[in-house]
Amino acid sequence: MEKVLKEACESLQKGGVILYPTDTIWGLGCSAENEEGIQKLSAIKERKAGKNYLVLVSDERMLNNYVQEIPEVAYDLLDSVQEPLTIVYPKCTKKMEHLAAADGSIAIRMVKDKFCIELIKKLKAGLVSTSANFSGQEYQHDVLQDLKDRLDYCCDIPLKEGNKPSKMIKLEMNGEFKIIRG
């Protein structure tokens, strides 16, 4: 696993796009702090401009670097949830404005998967993460083959069985929330 982490990280640091097993499903990713990598990811996915990505972070410190103010209820959710949960926070920091929605919000998931945590720590940046498919198509395992030729690196490690997309909620500063994906 150390060799895969090293090679994936080197690719990400150069603005590359990788295929990797997330804490949910196979993902395509790039450094959240590299706008050229994000543009490249959008081109690979054939994704229209303006559609937002989510960011994977390894810990609260990184979360605090990307979100201006974290609603109190978010900490309760992060401590209690067992399944992967993506939270749309009300306001990103200036550093992440390139990944913000029109209202300034940003979708972030704090991962618990060992491989993802180690990759993010080695990169020293969050990972933009999106399902490994073409925009507008359903996620299917056989699509991966079509994507692999367009990527800079493919992590050759297994994905855990039975993984599915994360649940997603949007939080407001007053604690109100909306379920986006259940």
Secondary structure, 3 states (H helix, E strand, C coil): CHHHHHHHHHHHHCCCCEEEECCCCEEEEEECCCHHHHHHHHHHHCCCCCCCCEEEECCHHHHHHHECCCCHHHHHHHHHCCCCEEEEECCECHHHHHHCCCCCCEEEEECCCHHHHHHHHHHCCCEEEEECCCCCCCCCCCHHHHHHCCCCEECCCCCCCCCCCCEEEEECCCCCEEEEEC
